[in-house]
Structures are given as C-alpha cells and as structure tokens.
Amino acid sequence: MFITFEGPEGSGKTTQIRALQAHLQSLGVRVCTTREPGGTTISDQIRAILTSLENTAMHPRTEILLFLAARAQLVEEVIRPQLRAGNVVISDRYADSTLAYQGYGHGYDLDRLRLLLEFATDGLWPDLTLLLDIDPAIGLARKRHGGEWNRLDAYAEAFHHRVRTGYLELAARDPQRWVIIDASRPCEEVQAAIRRAVLARLQPS
C-alpha cells in the first residue's frame, strides 16, 4: 500500500508520519517512510537546490522539472522496490504537491502537469492520500517558530492560500483516494484521525 501525506506548509506532516510509522510497526506492519523532494542521494542533492534561499531567482518551470527529476529517482530507487517487497510506503509529499504548488500556486496548466507527472512517476499514484489541512497563516507561523524555513516557504502568503485551495479541490475531485484531516487540532486528535483512515484501508471491514 502506498500512502502519501500532503498539505500546506507547517501542517505537521513529518511529526504525524513518525507517529503513524511507530503505530503501524507496533501492529507488525512493515513500513518504509520517505519524503519529497529527497529520499535518495540524488534526490537529496536536488532538494538542496530547490529549498536554498540563495536560489530565489529560480524560474517556476525550472522548479517543476527539478521536482520531477527528484521524484523519478525516488520512485525507481525506493518506492517501487519497497512496494514490490510487500511493504507499506509512506511518503511526505508526492505528485499532488506539483499540482497544488506549481499548478494552483504558480498557475500552470494542470493537464500538462499531469502528463509530466505520469512520465516522472511511470504511472505510480498513491492508494491513499491524507491531506493535513490548515490555514496557511497558521502553518507558516509554525514554521517561522522552529521549522525549516526555505525558499518555498518564503513565497507570498497569497501563493500559499492558492496552494491550499488547490489541495481542497484535488481532494474533492477524488474522494475515494483523499481523506481531509483538520491539522489545526491537537496532535493527538490529528493522529487518531490518521490512524482511523489508514487502518480502514489496511483492515477493510
């Protein structure tokens, strides 16, 4: 099973993924976690370029292609092999981030982006996507007070609001795959909602 976490900046994805991984492992589930961009030696090098505050001159098309390159390497080197081995794979962001950030955020055509994503992922899409939804102003404030502030965080707040709108629209169009979770609630409540959504798929009634 391939599970992805999506959401605006500061939604708490990394913390919640760690807690979910520990819970699933306590149930005897074999779990592999990864993140985007990153997750491989090559992808981590691309991540450094994408997130550096020194690269504010980066054009959005360049940004798109770098994200796709990092993702292609992650799919081939980590995600597909882990799925073939029968493991649950949990990724902190994946292809939907491109649709939300570069599509809705930057305003690029979603159909063109989907074609690029099909190529980069070789057609691999998640079984379940958990959207940790939060007001961008709250999420960005969280990142400013203890998070890893990077080039993408530094985009105007209006950009981040467009990203959130994009996520909500993507989720509404594919309710079979997406589950929206209110990430403004206490961490324990968010984790409980995540576990319910995941276990409903792993242990169907």
C-alpha positions as CSV (number, residue, x, y, z in Angstrom):
1,M,0.0,0.0,0.0
2,F,1.3,3.4,-1.0
3,I,0.2,6.3,1.4
4,T,1.0,9.9,0.8
5,F,0.7,12.9,3.1
6,E,0.0,16.3,1.6
7,G,-0.8,19.7,3.0
8,P,0.2,23.4,3.3
9,E,3.5,24.3,5.0
10,G,3.5,23.8,8.7
11,S,0.7,21.3,8.7
12,G,2.7,18.8,10.8
13,K,3.1,16.0,8.2
14,T,6.6,15.0,9.4
15,T,5.5,14.6,13.1
16,Q,2.4,12.7,12.2
17,I,4.2,10.4,9.8
18,R,6.7,9.4,12.5
19,A,3.8,8.6,14.9
20,L,1.9,6.6,12.3
21,Q,5.0,4.6,11.4
22,A,5.6,3.7,15.0
23,H,2.0,2.7,15.5
24,L,1.9,0.5,12.3
25,Q,5.2,-1.2,13.2
26,S,3.7,-2.0,16.7
27,L,1.0,-3.8,14.8
28,G,3.5,-5.8,12.9
29,V,3.2,-3.9,9.6
30,R,6.4,-3.4,7.6
31,V,6.7,0.3,6.8
32,C,9.1,2.4,4.8
33,T,8.9,6.2,5.1
34,T,10.4,8.7,2.7
35,R,10.0,12.4,1.8
36,E,9.9,14.7,-1.2
37,P,12.0,16.2,-2.5
38,G,14.6,13.8,-1.3
39,G,14.7,10.2,-0.2
40,T,17.7,9.2,-2.3
41,T,21.3,10.5,-2.6
42,I,20.5,12.1,-6.0
43,S,17.1,13.4,-4.8
44,D,18.6,15.0,-1.7
45,Q,21.0,16.9,-3.8
46,I,18.2,18.2,-5.9
47,R,16.3,19.1,-2.6
48,A,19.2,21.3,-1.5
49,I,18.9,23.3,-4.8
50,L,15.2,23.6,-4.5
51,T,15.0,24.7,-0.9
52,S,18.0,27.0,-0.8
53,L,17.1,30.6,0.0
54,E,20.0,31.6,-2.3
55,N,18.0,30.4,-5.3
56,T,15.2,32.9,-5.3
57,A,15.9,33.6,-9.0
58,M,14.7,30.1,-9.9
59,H,12.0,30.1,-12.6
60,P,8.9,28.1,-11.8
61,R,9.4,25.9,-14.9
62,T,12.9,25.0,-13.5
63,E,11.3,24.3,-10.2
64,I,8.8,21.9,-11.8
65,L,11.5,20.0,-13.7
66,L,13.7,19.7,-10.6
67,F,10.8,18.3,-8.5
68,L,10.0,15.8,-11.3
69,A,13.6,14.7,-11.5
70,A,13.9,14.1,-7.8
71,R,10.6,12.2,-7.8
72,A,11.5,10.0,-10.7
73,Q,14.7,8.8,-8.9
74,L,12.7,8.2,-5.7
75,V,10.1,6.1,-7.4
76,E,12.7,3.9,-9.1
77,E,15.1,3.6,-6.2
78,V,12.8,3.4,-3.2
79,I,9.1,3.4,-3.7
80,R,8.6,0.7,-6.3
81,P,11.2,-1.7,-4.7
82,Q,9.5,-1.3,-1.3
83,L,6.1,-1.9,-2.7
84,R,7.3,-5.0,-4.6
85,A,8.7,-6.3,-1.3
86,G,5.2,-6.1,0.2
87,N,5.9,-3.1,2.4
88,V,3.7,-0.1,3.2
89,V,5.3,3.0,1.8
90,I,4.5,6.4,3.4
91,S,5.8,9.5,1.6
92,D,5.9,13.0,3.0
93,R,4.6,14.7,-0.2
94,Y,4.4,13.2,-3.7
95,A,2.9,14.1,-7.1
96,D,-0.1,16.0,-5.8
97,S,2.3,18.6,-4.4
98,T,3.2,19.5,-8.0
99,L,-0.4,20.0,-8.9
100,A,-1.0,22.1,-5.8
101,Y,2.1,24.2,-5.7
102,Q,3.1,24.6,-9.3
103,G,-0.4,24.2,-10.7
104,Y,-2.6,26.1,-8.4
105,G,0.2,28.1,-6.8
106,H,2.1,29.2,-9.9
107,G,-0.8,28.9,-12.2
108,Y,0.5,26.2,-14.6
109,D,-1.9,24.1,-16.7
110,L,-3.0,21.1,-14.6
111,D,-3.4,18.8,-17.6
112,R,0.1,19.5,-18.8
113,L,1.5,18.9,-15.4
114,R,-0.4,15.6,-15.1
115,L,1.3,14.4,-18.3
116,L,4.7,15.3,-16.9
117,L,3.8,13.5,-13.6
118,E,2.8,10.4,-15.5
119,F,6.2,10.3,-17.0
120,A,8.1,11.1,-13.9
121,T,6.3,8.5,-11.7
122,D,5.9,6.0,-14.5
123,G,2.2,6.0,-13.7
124,L,2.5,5.3,-10.0
125,W,-0.1,7.0,-7.9
126,P,-1.0,6.6,-4.2
127,D,-3.6,4.2,-2.8
128,L,-4.4,6.7,-0.1
129,T,-3.6,10.4,0.3
130,L,-4.1,12.2,3.6
131,L,-4.5,16.0,3.4
132,L,-3.5,17.7,6.6
133,D,-5.5,20.9,6.1
134,I,-4.5,24.1,7.9
135,D,-4.9,27.8,7.3
136,P,-1.6,28.9,5.6
137,A,-1.1,31.8,8.1
138,I,-1.1,29.3,11.0
139,G,1.1,26.9,9.2
140,L,3.7,29.5,8.2
141,A,3.7,30.9,11.7
142,R,4.6,27.4,13.0
143,K,7.5,27.2,10.5
144,R,8.8,30.6,11.5
145,H,8.9,29.5,15.1
146,G,11.0,26.4,14.9
147,G,10.6,24.9,11.4
148,E,13.0,24.6,8.5
149,W,12.3,27.9,6.6
150,N,13.2,27.5,2.9
151,R,12.7,29.1,-0.5
152,L,9.2,27.8,-1.0
153,D,8.1,28.9,2.5
154,A,9.2,32.4,1.5
155,Y,6.6,32.7,-1.3
156,A,3.9,35.4,-0.7
157,E,1.1,34.3,1.6
158,A,-1.3,34.6,-1.3
159,F,0.6,31.8,-3.1
160,H,0.1,29.5,-0.1
161,H,-3.6,30.3,0.0
162,R,-3.8,29.2,-3.6
163,V,-2.0,26.0,-2.8
164,R,-4.4,25.2,0.0
165,T,-7.4,25.9,-2.3
166,G,-5.8,23.6,-4.9
167,Y,-5.4,20.8,-2.3
168,L,-9.0,21.0,-1.3
169,E,-10.2,21.0,-4.9
170,L,-8.0,18.0,-5.7
171,A,-9.4,16.1,-2.7
172,A,-13.0,17.0,-3.7
173,R,-12.5,15.6,-7.2
174,D,-11.2,12.2,-5.9
175,P,-12.8,11.4,-2.6
176,Q,-12.0,7.7,-2.9
177,R,-8.3,8.4,-2.6
178,W,-8.2,11.5,-0.4
179,V,-9.1,12.0,3.3
180,I,-9.1,15.5,4.6
181,I,-8.0,15.9,8.2
182,D,-8.1,19.2,10.2
183,A,-4.5,19.7,11.2
184,S,-5.2,22.7,13.4
185,R,-6.5,20.3,16.1
186,P,-4.2,18.9,18.9
187,C,-1.5,16.5,17.6
188,E,-3.2,13.5,19.4
189,E,-6.5,14.1,17.7
190,V,-4.9,14.5,14.3
191,Q,-3.0,11.3,14.8
192,A,-6.2,9.4,15.9
193,A,-7.9,10.6,12.7
194,I,-5.0,9.5,10.6
195,R,-4.9,6.0,12.2
196,R,-8.6,5.6,11.6
197,A,-8.2,6.4,7.9
198,V,-5.2,4.2,7.4
199,L,-6.5,1.2,9.3
200,A,-9.8,1.3,7.5
201,R,-7.8,0.7,4.3
202,L,-5.4,-1.8,5.7
203,Q,-8.1,-3.8,7.5
204,P,-11.2,-3.4,5.4
205,S,-14.5,-4.5,7.1
